[in-house]
Amino acid sequence: MNLKPKFLPFILVFLSTSSILGAYAQEDVFLTLDEAVNLALEYNLTLRKTEIDLAASSLSESNLWAEIFPTISATASAEYRNSLFSGADISGSGLNYIVGLGINFGLNAGIPYTMRSIRLAHQSNILRMDDARNQLSIQVTKFFFSLVAERNNLLLLDEVLNLAQRQLTRSEALFRNGLAGELSLTQSRLSLENARFNLSAARIAHNNNLSDFLAMLGMETSDTSSAGNMTLSGEIRIIRIEADSDALIREYLPLRPDIIRNNQEVERLSLARMQTVLQSRAPSLNLSVDWRSSSFSPFTDLFSATARLSIPIDSWIPGTSRSTAAARSMDAVEKARLDLEIAQNSARTQIRSLTSLLRGSWDSILIARLSLQAAQRGYQLTEQGFNNGIVEALVLHDARNNMTNARQRLHQAELSYFNMILDLSSAINIDWKELIELYGVSGE
């Protein structure tokens, strides 16, 4: 059955958080997923560039009247007239000033298509901004829970270290009492050192990854060790997703940002084609008004108004440059339609692949859980035998490694499954929490 909202707390449990503005070196700082996403959205430089493009297109879209606004120009000039050698009397000699005002208004049939193209460009920028925010949110979410998985692995390795320490303590006691040989003691010491090495290497890698994550949020630290004071408040709790790929395609495919953008590109090129055709073949009307005055004595001024209708001829002749440009514009539209079809086919394949992977990966999680139960029980029995002196340290070491590997495989399988949920939510362009609420299945 479909997952109800009451099951959402079992998917991802976010712990309460403290302020993230404290100093790293003095106190622990807690960071939730929502806070991390908000920080990334605020800091990301690529988003800032997209915001600039969006503001520019918004300005153009809100001033469409500028496309039909006339060109207005004012002129002013100074002129000195006189004779240098002949001494002749020059009319209007001396310094004269000329001022003028001109208004030019042009109309053509392509202007409405230009306005629609500007409006469409703004809509595309809005979509691009929303898509960039969604993709960044998914990227941060993946990184966040990858670090949570690393933290869980550190806890596991720390537990393995404690088990190895206890094993060494028992081996030393058995060796002192003559109940175990030097080989068993040496193997226990080797197991302890291996556990220390694995924990140290994992901690270094985790701190480096955490530093990269904080830098991604604009919270750069001076060194990797200071990142250790940052605690990510979240746990991975997954639930099985059951969704029909064909139903998802029918409902969500038209809403994918890339599909919408390709549709908009087809429309934009269609508008551009009509604009090109009409500007090169349709008549255009140009109205101009000019007024000039001068300081010649006596004062004179001149006012003129012109209406000019232009009818292009060369664009109707096959083979001319404007005729060829009009023909090529249709090719661009056809290519955009093919790109749209390619994007739709790719999206269908992606959605079907992800739903199939989710279905098959859940079986892997169930197998990993059973494997962990068996490995845990095997270790318990082996440890009892070791304490009773009937199992060698090497066998106990192998049993502990089997249990550790089984738990790590389960953590990795759960993280992989959760990442596929994020990928599917991106593929159908809905929030991953909404995807879990709509298609999660309880009782598994």
C-alpha positions as CSV (number, residue, x, y, z in Angstrom):
1,M,0.0,0.0,0.0
2,N,1.1,3.6,-0.5
3,L,3.1,5.2,2.3
4,K,1.1,7.7,4.4
5,P,2.6,10.9,5.8
6,K,2.8,9.2,9.2
7,F,5.5,6.9,7.8
8,L,7.8,9.7,6.7
9,P,9.6,9.9,10.0
10,F,10.8,6.4,9.4
11,I,12.5,7.4,6.1
12,L,14.9,10.0,7.3
13,V,15.0,11.2,10.9
14,F,16.6,14.6,11.3
15,L,17.8,15.4,14.8
16,S,17.3,18.8,16.3
17,T,20.1,21.2,15.6
18,S,22.0,24.1,17.2
19,S,23.3,27.2,15.5
20,I,25.9,26.6,12.8
21,L,27.6,30.0,13.4
22,G,29.7,28.9,16.3
23,A,33.5,28.5,16.2
24,Y,34.7,25.1,15.0
25,A,37.7,24.9,17.3
26,Q,35.9,25.4,20.6
27,E,32.6,23.5,20.4
28,D,30.7,21.0,18.4
29,V,28.5,22.4,15.6
30,F,25.4,20.5,14.4
31,L,24.2,20.8,10.9
32,T,21.0,19.4,9.4
33,L,20.3,18.6,5.8
34,D,17.9,21.5,5.4
35,E,20.5,23.9,6.8
36,A,23.1,22.5,4.5
37,V,20.9,22.9,1.4
38,N,20.0,26.5,2.3
39,L,23.7,27.4,2.8
40,A,24.6,25.8,-0.5
41,L,21.8,27.6,-2.4
42,E,22.9,30.9,-0.8
43,Y,26.6,30.4,-1.5
44,N,26.8,28.7,-4.9
45,L,28.4,31.0,-7.4
46,T,26.9,29.4,-10.4
47,L,23.4,30.1,-9.0
48,R,24.5,33.8,-8.6
49,K,25.4,33.9,-12.3
50,T,22.0,32.4,-13.2
51,E,20.3,35.0,-11.0
52,I,22.0,37.8,-13.0
53,D,20.8,36.3,-16.2
54,L,17.3,36.0,-14.7
55,A,17.3,39.6,-13.6
56,A,18.4,40.8,-17.1
57,S,15.7,38.8,-18.9
58,S,13.1,40.0,-16.3
59,L,14.1,43.6,-17.1
60,S,13.6,42.9,-20.9
61,E,10.4,41.1,-20.4
62,S,8.9,43.9,-18.2
63,N,9.8,46.5,-20.9
64,L,8.5,44.9,-24.1
65,W,7.2,48.3,-25.1
66,A,10.8,49.2,-25.8
67,E,10.6,47.2,-29.0
68,I,8.2,49.7,-30.6
69,F,9.6,52.8,-28.8
70,P,10.9,55.3,-31.4
71,T,14.4,56.4,-31.7
72,I,14.8,59.9,-30.4
73,S,17.9,62.0,-31.0
74,A,19.0,65.5,-30.2
75,T,21.8,67.3,-32.1
76,A,23.8,70.4,-31.3
77,S,26.7,71.9,-33.3
78,A,28.7,75.0,-33.5
79,E,30.0,76.5,-36.8
80,Y,32.4,79.3,-37.5
81,R,32.2,80.9,-41.0
82,N,34.4,83.7,-42.4
83,S,36.9,84.5,-45.2
84,L,40.6,84.1,-44.7
85,F,42.2,85.7,-47.8
86,S,39.6,87.2,-50.1
87,G,38.0,89.5,-47.7
88,A,34.6,88.8,-49.3
89,D,31.5,89.4,-47.3
90,I,30.2,85.9,-46.3
91,S,26.5,85.6,-45.5
92,G,26.1,84.4,-42.0
93,S,29.7,84.8,-41.1
94,G,30.9,84.4,-37.5
95,L,30.0,81.8,-34.9
96,N,26.7,80.1,-35.5
97,Y,24.9,77.4,-33.5
98,I,22.6,74.7,-34.9
99,V,20.3,72.5,-32.8
100,G,18.0,69.8,-34.0
101,L,15.6,67.1,-32.8
102,G,14.8,63.9,-34.7
103,I,12.3,61.1,-34.0
104,N,12.3,57.9,-36.0
105,F,9.7,55.2,-35.7
106,G,10.0,51.9,-37.5
107,L,7.4,49.2,-37.8
108,N,7.6,45.7,-39.3
109,A,5.7,42.5,-39.1
110,G,8.4,40.7,-37.1
111,I,8.0,42.8,-33.9
112,P,5.3,40.7,-32.3
113,Y,7.5,37.6,-32.7
114,T,10.4,39.4,-31.2
115,M,8.3,40.3,-28.1
116,R,7.2,36.7,-27.7
117,S,10.8,35.5,-28.0
118,I,11.8,37.9,-25.2
119,R,9.0,36.6,-23.0
120,L,10.0,33.0,-23.8
121,A,13.6,33.7,-23.0
122,H,12.6,35.0,-19.5
123,Q,10.5,31.9,-18.9
124,S,13.4,29.7,-19.9
125,N,15.7,31.5,-17.4
126,I,13.1,31.0,-14.6
127,L,13.0,27.3,-15.5
128,R,16.9,27.1,-15.6
129,M,17.1,28.8,-12.2
130,D,14.6,26.3,-10.6
131,D,16.3,23.4,-12.2
132,A,19.7,24.5,-11.0
133,R,18.4,24.9,-7.5
134,N,16.9,21.4,-7.6
135,Q,20.0,19.8,-8.9
136,L,22.2,21.5,-6.3
137,S,19.8,20.4,-3.6
138,I,20.1,16.8,-4.8
139,Q,23.9,17.0,-5.0
140,V,24.1,18.4,-1.4
141,T,21.7,15.7,-0.2
142,K,23.8,12.9,-1.7
143,F,27.0,14.4,-0.3
144,F,25.3,14.8,3.1
145,F,24.2,11.2,3.5
146,S,27.4,9.9,2.0
147,L,29.1,11.6,5.0
148,V,26.5,10.2,7.3
149,A,27.3,6.7,6.0
150,E,31.0,7.4,6.5
151,R,30.3,8.5,10.1
152,N,28.4,5.2,10.7
153,N,31.3,3.3,9.2
154,L,33.6,5.1,11.7
155,L,31.4,3.9,14.6
156,L,31.5,0.4,13.2
157,L,35.3,0.5,12.9
158,D,35.6,1.9,16.4
159,E,33.5,-1.0,17.6
160,V,35.8,-3.4,15.7
161,L,38.7,-1.8,17.5
162,N,37.1,-2.4,20.9
163,L,36.4,-6.0,20.0
164,A,40.0,-6.5,18.9
165,Q,41.2,-4.9,22.2
166,R,39.1,-7.2,24.2
167,Q,40.3,-10.2,22.2
168,L,43.9,-9.2,22.8
169,T,43.2,-8.9,26.6
170,R,41.7,-12.4,26.6
171,S,44.6,-13.8,24.5
172,E,47.2,-12.3,26.9
173,A,45.4,-13.8,29.9
174,L,45.2,-17.2,28.1
175,F,48.9,-17.0,27.1
176,R,49.9,-16.2,30.7
177,N,47.9,-19.2,32.0
178,G,49.4,-21.5,29.3
179,L,46.1,-22.0,27.6
180,A,47.1,-20.4,24.3
181,G,50.2,-20.3,22.3
182,E,52.3,-17.3,21.1
183,L,50.8,-17.6,17.6
184,S,47.3,-16.8,19.0
185,L,48.7,-13.9,20.9
186,T,50.5,-12.5,17.9
187,Q,47.4,-12.8,15.8
188,S,45.4,-10.9,18.3
189,R,48.0,-8.1,18.4
190,L,48.0,-8.0,14.6
191,S,44.2,-7.8,14.5
192,L,44.3,-4.8,17.0
193,E,46.9,-2.9,14.9
194,N,44.9,-3.6,11.7
195,A,41.8,-2.3,13.4
196,R,43.6,0.9,14.5
197,F,45.0,1.4,11.0
198,N,41.6,1.0,9.3
199,L,39.9,3.4,11.8
200,S,42.7,6.0,11.3
201,A,42.6,5.8,7.5
202,A,38.7,6.0,7.5
203,R,38.8,9.0,9.9
204,I,41.3,10.9,7.7
205,A,39.2,10.3,4.6
206,H,36.0,11.3,6.4
207,N,37.5,14.6,7.6
208,N,38.8,15.4,4.1
209,N,35.4,14.7,2.6
210,L,33.7,16.7,5.3
211,S,36.0,19.7,4.6
212,D,35.1,19.5,0.9
213,F,31.4,19.5,1.9
214,L,31.8,22.5,4.2
215,A,33.7,24.4,1.4
216,M,30.8,23.6,-0.9
217,L,28.5,25.3,1.6
218,G,30.8,28.3,1.9
219,M,32.0,27.2,5.4
220,E,35.6,26.6,4.7
221,T,37.8,25.5,7.6
222,S,41.5,26.2,8.2
223,D,42.4,22.5,8.3
224,T,40.8,19.1,8.1
225,S,41.1,18.4,11.8
226,S,38.8,21.4,12.6
227,A,36.1,19.8,10.4
228,G,35.9,17.0,13.0
229,N,33.8,19.3,15.3
230,M,31.0,19.4,12.7
231,T,28.3,16.9,13.4
232,L,25.8,16.1,10.6
233,S,22.4,15.5,12.2
234,G,20.7,12.8,10.2
235,E,20.3,9.1,9.8
236,I,19.5,7.0,6.7
237,R,16.2,5.1,7.1
238,I,15.0,3.7,3.8
239,I,11.8,2.1,2.7
240,R,10.9,0.2,-0.4
241,I,9.7,2.2,-3.4
242,E,7.2,0.6,-5.8
243,A,6.3,2.7,-8.8
244,D,5.1,1.8,-12.3
245,S,7.5,3.3,-14.8
246,D,4.9,3.9,-17.5
247,A,2.6,5.7,-15.1
248,L,5.5,7.9,-14.0
249,I,6.4,8.7,-17.6
250,R,2.8,9.6,-18.4
251,E,2.4,11.9,-15.4
252,Y,5.8,13.5,-15.0
253,L,7.7,13.3,-18.3
254,P,6.1,16.6,-19.6
255,L,7.2,18.3,-16.4
256,R,10.9,17.5,-16.7
257,P,13.0,20.7,-17.0
258,D,14.9,19.4,-20.0
259,I,11.8,18.4,-21.8
260,I,10.2,21.8,-21.1
261,R,13.4,23.6,-22.3
262,N,13.5,21.6,-25.5
263,N,9.8,22.5,-26.1
264,Q,10.7,26.1,-25.5
265,E,13.6,25.9,-27.9
266,V,11.3,24.6,-30.6
267,E,9.0,27.4,-30.0
268,R,11.8,30.0,-29.8
269,L,13.3,28.8,-33.2
270,S,9.8,28.8,-34.7
271,L,9.4,32.4,-33.6
272,A,12.8,33.3,-34.9
273,R,11.9,31.8,-38.2
274,M,8.7,33.8,-38.5
275,Q,10.7,36.9,-37.4
276,T,13.3,36.3,-40.1
277,V,10.8,35.6,-42.8
278,L,8.6,38.6,-42.1
279,Q,11.5,41.0,-41.6
280,S,13.0,39.9,-45.0
281,R,9.8,39.5,-47.0
282,A,7.0,41.6,-45.4
283,P,6.7,45.4,-46.1
284,S,8.1,47.7,-43.4
285,L,6.9,51.2,-42.5
286,N,9.3,53.9,-41.3
287,L,8.1,57.3,-39.9
288,S,10.6,60.1,-39.1
289,V,10.3,63.7,-37.9
290,D,13.1,66.2,-37.9
291,W,13.4,69.8,-36.7
292,R,16.4,72.1,-37.0
293,S,17.1,75.7,-36.2
294,S,20.1,77.9,-36.4
295,S,21.3,81.2,-35.1
296,F,21.9,82.7,-38.6
297,S,20.5,86.1,-38.9
298,P,17.7,86.1,-39.5
299,F,16.6,83.1,-37.4
300,T,15.5,80.1,-39.5
301,D,14.2,76.7,-38.7
302,L,13.2,73.7,-40.7
303,F,10.7,71.0,-39.9
304,S,10.3,67.8,-42.0
305,A,8.2,64.6,-41.7
306,T,8.8,61.5,-43.8
307,A,6.8,58.3,-44.2
308,R,8.6,55.5,-46.1
309,L,7.2,52.1,-47.0
310,S,9.8,49.5,-48.0
311,I,8.9,46.3,-49.9
312,P,11.8,43.8,-50.1
313,I,12.3,42.2,-53.5
314,D,15.6,40.2,-53.2
315,S,14.3,37.9,-50.5
316,W,11.7,36.5,-53.0
317,I,14.4,35.6,-55.5
318,P,15.7,32.0,-54.9
319,G,19.4,31.8,-54.1
320,T,19.8,35.3,-52.6
321,S,21.3,35.6,-49.1
322,R,18.0,36.6,-47.5
323,S,16.1,33.9,-49.3
324,T,18.7,31.3,-48.2
325,A,18.5,32.6,-44.5
326,A,14.8,32.2,-44.5
327,A,15.1,28.6,-45.8
328,R,17.8,27.7,-43.3
329,S,15.6,28.9,-40.4
330,M,13.3,26.0,-41.0
331,D,16.1,23.5,-40.7
332,A,16.9,24.8,-37.3
333,V,13.3,24.2,-36.2
334,E,13.4,20.6,-37.5
335,K,16.7,20.0,-35.6
336,A,15.2,21.3,-32.4
337,R,12.2,19.0,-32.8
338,L,14.6,16.0,-33.2
339,D,16.5,17.1,-30.1
340,L,13.1,17.2,-28.2
341,E,12.4,13.6,-29.4
342,I,15.9,12.5,-28.4
343,A,15.4,14.0,-24.9
344,Q,12.0,12.4,-24.5
345,N,13.4,8.9,-25.4
346,S,16.4,9.4,-23.1
347,A,14.1,10.5,-20.2
348,R,11.8,7.4,-20.7
349,T,14.8,5.1,-20.6
350,Q,16.2,6.8,-17.5
351,I,12.9,6.5,-15.6
352,R,12.4,2.9,-16.6
353,S,16.0,2.0,-15.6
354,L,15.8,3.7,-12.2
355,T,12.5,2.0,-11.3
356,S,13.9,-1.3,-12.4
357,L,17.1,-0.8,-10.4
358,L,15.0,0.2,-7.3
359,R,13.0,-3.0,-7.6
360,G,16.1,-5.2,-7.9
361,S,18.2,-3.4,-5.3
362,W,15.6,-3.9,-2.6
363,D,16.3,-7.7,-2.9
364,S,20.0,-6.9,-2.4
365,I,19.2,-5.1,0.8
366,L,17.1,-8.0,2.1
367,I,20.0,-10.4,1.3
368,A,22.5,-8.1,3.0
369,R,20.3,-7.9,6.1
370,L,20.1,-11.7,6.2
371,S,23.8,-12.0,5.6
372,L,24.5,-9.6,8.5
373,Q,22.3,-11.6,10.9
374,A,24.1,-14.8,10.0
375,A,27.5,-13.1,10.4
376,Q,26.6,-11.7,13.7
377,R,25.4,-15.0,15.0
378,G,28.5,-16.7,13.6
379,Y,30.7,-14.2,15.5
380,Q,28.8,-14.8,18.7
381,L,29.3,-18.5,18.5
382,T,32.9,-18.1,17.5
383,E,33.6,-15.7,20.4
384,Q,32.1,-18.2,22.8
385,G,34.3,-20.9,21.5
386,F,37.3,-18.7,21.8
387,N,36.5,-17.8,25.4
388,N,36.2,-21.5,26.1
389,G,39.5,-22.2,24.4
390,I,38.2,-24.4,21.6
391,V,38.5,-21.8,18.8
392,E,41.7,-20.2,17.7
393,A,42.3,-16.4,17.5
394,L,42.6,-16.6,13.7
395,V,39.1,-18.1,13.4
396,L,37.7,-15.4,15.7
397,H,39.5,-12.8,13.6
398,D,37.9,-14.1,10.4
399,A,34.5,-14.2,12.0
400,R,34.8,-10.6,13.1
401,N,35.9,-9.6,9.6
402,N,32.9,-11.3,8.2
403,M,30.6,-9.5,10.5
404,T,32.2,-6.2,9.7
405,N,32.1,-6.7,6.0
406,A,28.4,-7.8,6.2
407,R,27.5,-4.6,8.0
408,Q,29.5,-2.4,5.6
409,R,27.8,-4.1,2.6
410,L,24.4,-3.4,4.2
411,H,25.3,0.3,4.8
412,Q,26.5,0.6,1.2
413,A,23.5,-1.1,-0.2
414,E,21.2,1.3,1.8
415,L,23.1,4.3,0.7
416,S,23.0,3.2,-2.9
417,Y,19.3,2.6,-2.7
418,F,18.7,6.0,-1.2
419,N,20.8,7.7,-4.0
420,M,18.6,5.9,-6.6
421,I,15.6,7.4,-4.9
422,L,17.2,10.8,-5.3
423,D,18.0,10.1,-8.9
424,L,14.4,9.0,-9.6
425,S,13.0,12.1,-7.9
426,S,15.3,14.2,-10.1
427,A,14.2,12.2,-13.2
428,I,10.5,13.0,-12.6
429,N,11.2,16.4,-11.1
430,I,9.6,16.1,-7.7
431,D,11.0,16.4,-4.2
432,W,12.4,13.1,-2.9
433,K,10.3,13.3,0.2
434,E,7.2,13.5,-1.9
435,L,8.4,10.6,-3.9
436,I,8.7,8.5,-0.8
437,E,5.3,9.6,0.5
438,L,3.6,8.8,-2.8
439,Y,5.3,5.5,-3.7
440,G,6.8,4.2,-0.5
441,V,5.5,0.8,0.6
442,S,5.3,0.0,4.4
443,G,5.6,-3.4,6.0
444,E,8.9,-4.3,4.4
